[in-house]
Amino acid sequence: MKILMISLGCDKNLVDTENMLGLLSQDGHTFTDDEQEAEAVIVNTCCFIGDAKEESINTILEMAQLKETGNCQVLLVSGCLGQRYRQEILKEIPEVDGIVGTSSYDSISQVLAEAVRCRQDCEPKDKPVRMEATDRLPEQTAERILTTGGHYAFLKIAEGCDKHCSYCIIPRLRGSYRSVPMKRLVAEAETLAKKGVRELILVAQETTLYGLDLYGKKMLPELLHRLAEIPGIYWIRIQYCYPEEITDELIEAIKGEEKVCHYLDIPIQHASDEILRRMGRRTNQEGIRQIVEKLRREIPDIALRTTMISGFPGETEEDHEELLAFVDEMEFERLGVFAYSAEEDTPAAGFENQIPEEIKEQRRGEVMELQQEIAFAKSQSMIGRILDVMIEGKVADEPAYVARTYMDAPGVDGYLFVNSGELFMSGDFVRVRVTGAAEYDLIGEVYDESAE
């Protein structure tokens, strides 16, 4: 069949999408971006927060219309929304022909085939639904089809989570923490490198605990050493590191392995000890402060990204002011803020003292406004620095390229615009001198060492 695949949500979900594309291709299916010519549509959904849930539902409804206006014969739903609301989806959206859960995406081809048959000779109640136990790791029997352009790829090193933060539904949707065996990850990374991937971005609900369940100890440092040995890989970037799990061994691996970017994504969520306690986080402000100070002392040029939640139930004005003071003092290179979203079936949704939406958004805006000032000052301080950057693409109709520095993860951070009439390709590494800054982005020119 000719399939339109839509991937929503996080980069971890995108890896599942790419694996499904590989499985479907292996079974002879082809793909299209044209909604009108698609014979089957698969929506890989997210429901982490309210906005993500709404986007997933709206996308499914929009694709359901293609059964009337296009060539669509089969509509499948996969991912977190399908895992969480499978009965409601089948009841409320009859156009949906089948559902694949979060740990069952490797059965996508079978469910598609069953859905085609079911449309012809079975009752709606018999639509195929594949929901394996959430503690299962799907089989990897086909090579992923990358959707990131080919020069970088996400490497999902673990599935699920054991933290059970009071606001988060992920453990219910994705199961307990389970690491992907190192041998499998290294083999996948070697395959990606042979395909031209030059940057690996390590992702999981939490990367810092990698290997603890399989090997009895945290093995992220060892994984970094193994991945750094792969020819063709130039950058290795680590995301989703819980601050309390960052070890001296991990810091040494980041310092010592030339290919590992001096960049760390550390979701902190808040600075008030009381709010952190209510969130179910396993650290406090002093612990966060200590690990940030240690990282900056040991790796002076490290870029730290974090996320915060504004308006958590019970957050007082004093808690909010404490968060602002902490952000102002820490001066994180990259920071995002989410307004708290009350998700059903989470403890925090039942907490007293829920914050009104307008106050959540006001507080979110105040944190972001402060961070904007910090980010602009950080950008200005980069002028004059010489950096190796990865080319992402060319600016249309201009002698310039879009690039990323080691401080910038794709899709969430800024860019560096390189003014040059030379010919570069996506994935090329170029040495540049930063010549200017425009809000979150930098401007530079190709560095000519001989001109010094």
N, C-alpha and C positions, 0 to 999 in steps of 0.2 A: 504494500500500500504506500501511497504518498502521504507522509506524515508531517504535520506542523507540531513542533515541540515548543512549549512555553515554560520557561523556568522563572519562578518567583522566589523572593526571599534571599537568603544568605549564600555566601560562596560555598558553604558545605552542601547546601541543597544543589548548587550548580554542579558539583562533582557527581552527585547522584544522577542528575540530568545527563551529563556527559557519558556516564556509564550506561544509562539506558539507550542513548543514541548508538553507542557501540554495539550493544546487544541486538538492537533492532536492525542495524545495518548488516550485522553478521547473518541475520535471518532473511536478508534480501529486501528489506524495506528501503525506501528512499525518503528524502526530506525536502521540504519546501518552506519558504517564508511567506508564500502567497496564501492568505486565508481562503480565498475563493477556490483554489485548486486542490486544497488539502482534502484527502479522503478520510483521514483520521486526525484527531487533535488530542494531544496529551498535555494536561496542565499540571506541572509539578508545583505544588502549593506550599504556602507558608501560613502559619497562624500564631506567630510568636507574640505579637501585640495586636491591639485592635485594628490599627491601620493596615497591617499585613493581612489580617483575616478578611477585612473588607475588600482589599485589592484582589485576593484570591477568589472570593465569591463573585465579585463583579466580572472578573476575567472568565470564570466558568460560564456565567450567564451570557456574556458576550459571545463566547465560542459556541454555546448552545444554539444561538440564532443561525449559525452556519448550516445547520441541518435543513433550514428553510431557504437560506439565501445562497448557499454554496454547494460544494460537492461532498460535504462531510457526512460520512456514514456512521462513524464511531467516535464518541467522546469519552475519554478516560481521565480520571483524576488520580494523581499520586501525591506523595509527600504528607506533610504534617496536617493539613486541613482534612485530607481524606482519612488519615489515621484517627483523628480526633472526632470527626463528625460524619462517619461513613453512613450511618443510618439516616441522619437528617438530610444528607446530600441526595441519597437515593430516593427519599420520600419527596423532598421539595423540588428537586431538579430532575424530572423524569428523563430528560435528554441524556443524562450521564449513563453510560453503558457499562461501566466497571470501575473498580477502585483498587489501587495498589498501595499498601502501607509503607511506612518508612523503612522497614527492614526487609521488604519484599520486592524491591525494585528490580531484582534480577529475574523476576517472573513476568516482566512486562510483555515479552513477546507472546507467552502463553495466554495471558489475560486478554491481549489484543485479539488473538485468534478465537478465544472463547467468546468474546464480545461480538465478533462478527457472526459466529454461529448462532449466538443467543438472539440476535436481532431477527433471525429467520424462524427459529423453531423452539423458543422457550418463553416462559412467563417472566414478567418484569422482576418478580421476587427472586428469580434464579440468576440474576445478573452476576457475573464473576466478581468476587471480592477476595483479594489475597492479602491476608494479614498474618504473617508469621510472628512468632514471639519477638518482642522488641529487643530482647537480649541477643538476638542472632546477628551475625555479620554476613551480609549478602555475599554470594560467591562472585568472583571476578573472572568471568570466562571469555571476555572479549575486551579488546583494546578500546579505551575511551576515545570518543571523538571530541576534540577540544573546540570550545566555542570562544576562547579568549584571544584568538589571533595567532596562536602557535608559538609566540616567543616567551610567554609565561604561562604557568599552570598552577592550580591549587592542588596540593597533595594532602588528602584527608588522612590523618594519622591515627585517629580514634573516633569512636562513635559513642553517643550517649553521655550521661553525666551522673555523678554521685553526690553533687553538692547540695541539691534540693534547697536552693534559695527560695525564700517565701513568696517571691513574685513570679517565679519561673515555672512554665509548664513543660519544659524540654524533657526532664527525666520521664514523664508520663508518656511522651510521644516518641522518644528515642531510646528509652531504656537506660540501663546502668552503663557505667563507663567500661568500654572494652577497646583495647588497643589493637590496631592492625599489626600482624606479625612483621618484624623488621625486615625479614627476607622478602616478603611480598612488597613492602614499601620501596626497598632498594631496587627490586626488579622493575617496579612501575616507574620509578624515577629514571632508571637507565633507558627504558623504552621512550619516555618523554624526551630525554636528552637527545636520543637518536632522531627524534622527529623534529628537532630544532628548538626545543624549549631551553631557555637560558636562565630563567628565574623560577625557582620553586618557592611557593608560598605555603608554609605548613599551617594547616587549620584543623580544628577539632572544637568541641564545646569547651575543652580545656587542653592545651598542648603540654602543659608543664608536668602532668601526671603520666605522660606517655610511658608505657611499659610496665608500670607498677603491678598491674593485674596479671601480666604474662610472665614477667621476669623477676618479680619480687622487689624491684627497685625502680626509681625513675631513670629512664633510659633515653630521654631526649638528648642529652649531651652526646651519647654514643651514636644515636641516629644522625646527629649533625655531622659527626666525624665521618660516618659512612657515606652520607650524601655528598659531602665535600670532595670525596675521592672520585666522583663520577665526572669523566671528561665531558666538556660542553656546558656544564652548569657553571654559571658565573656568580649568581646571587642566590642566597637562601634566606628567606624572610620568615620570621616567626610571629604568629598572631595568637591571641586569646590565651595569654599567660596570667594565671591567677597570682597576685603578688606574694601571697604567703607560701607558694610552692616553688618560688624561684630560689635555686640553690647556688652556692659558690661554684660548684662544678659546671652549672649551666652558664654562669657569667664567664668562667674561664674558657668555655667552648666558644662563646660569642666573641670573646677577645682574641682567641688563638687561631680560629679558622678564618682565613682571609675571605672566603666566599660568603660567610654569614654576615648579613647586613647588620650594622650597628643601629638597629631599629627593634623596638619591642612594643607590642600591643598588650596593655595591661588594663583590663576592665576593672575599675575601682568602685564605681557606682555612687559613692558618697564619702564625706569626710567626718560626719558626726558619728561618734561611737554608738550613740543610742539608735540612730537610724541604721547603721551597719548591723547592729545586733538584731533589730526587728526584721531586717532583710535576710537574716540567716547567714550573713557573710562570716568568714572565719578569720577575720583580721580586724584591726582597729586603726585609727589614724596614725598612731605612733608606729605601728608595724609597716604601714604603707610608706610613711615618711622615711623610715630606716632603709627600706629596699630601694626607694627612689634615690636617696642619697648615696647608697652603695653603688648602684648602677652608674650614676654620674661620676662618682669618684674613680671607679675601675675602668669605665669606658667614657671618657670625657665628651666624645662627639656623638653619643647615643641620642637618637630621636625617640621620645616616648609618646605613644598614643594611648589615650584612655577614653572611657565613656562614663557618663554620670546619669543619674536618674533624678529628676526634679519632681517634687510634689508627692513623694511616697507617703502613705498613710501615717499620720501622726507627725509629719515634718512641721516643726514650728518655724517661726520667722528667725529665731535664734539658730536653729539647725541650718537654715538656708544661708544666713550670714556667715556661719562657720564654713560652709562649703565654698562660698565666694572668697573668703579670706584664704582658704587652703589653695584654691585654684590660682589666686593672685600670687601666692608665695611660691608654689611649685613650678609655675610657668611651663606647663607641658607643651611640647612642640605641636602636638595634635590632640584635639579634644572634641568629642561630640556629646550632646545631651539629648536624652529622651524624656518627654513628660511621662510620668508613671501611667501605665495602662493596667487596669484591674482585670485580670484574666480569671475566668471561672475555673473552679477546681484548684485554685492556688490558695494557700493560707492567707496571703496578704489581701485578697479580695474580700475577706470577711473581717479584716481588722476595723476597729473603730477609728473615728477621726479621718475619714477619707477627705482628701483635699478637693475643693471645687476646680473644675477644668480651667477656668480663667486664671486662677492662682497658679496652678501647675504651669500653664503656658507663660505667665508673667515671670515666674521664677526661672523657667527654662531660658527665656529671652535674656534675662539679666546675666545668667552664667555665660551664654553664648556671646553677649556683647563684651563682657570682660575678656573672654578667650580671644575674641577678634582683635582686641588691642594687643594682647600678648603675641598672637600669631603674626600680626603685621610687624611688630618690633623684631620678632625672630627672623622674618623674611628680610628686613632691612639689614640685619646683622650678617646675612649671608653674602652680601655684595663684596666682591673681591676674592671669594673662595674659589678654588679650582676643584672640580668634581668630575667623576666618571658618571655619565648618565646613560640610561637606556632609551633609545629612540622608540616612540610609540607610533608615530605616523607623521605625515606632512600636513602643514597648514595649507588649505586650498588657496591657490592663486597667489601665494606669497613665498619668498625664498626663506622659509622658516620651518622648523619641525617642533612637534610636541614630544617632550621627553619626561622621564621620571628620574629623580635622584634616589639614593639609598633611603632617604627619609620619607618616601612616598609610596604607599601601597596603592595598587590600581583600584579606581572606583571610589575611594574614600578620602584620599589625600589630594594634594595639589599637583601642579605640573611645572616643568621648566621649559620655556620656549627658547629654542636655539635658533638664532639668526644665522643662516648659512645658505649659500648657493650650491654647496656640495651635494652629491647624491648619497643618501643614506637609506637603509631599509629598516623596517620594524625589527627590533631585537638587536640592532647594532649598538655597541657601546662607544661613546664619544667622550673625550675629555673636553670640558668647557670651563670657561671663567664666568662666574656670575657677575652680570653688569647692572642689573636692576631688579626691582621687586614691585609687584602689583598685587596688593592684598595678599591672598594665599599663595599666589604663583610667583615664580622667579623668571627672570629673563637672562639669557647668556649668549656667549659667542664661542665658537670653536677655539680651543686654546692652542696656540702655536708656540711650542716649547722653544723652537729655534729663534723666536723673536725676542726671547728674554735676554 
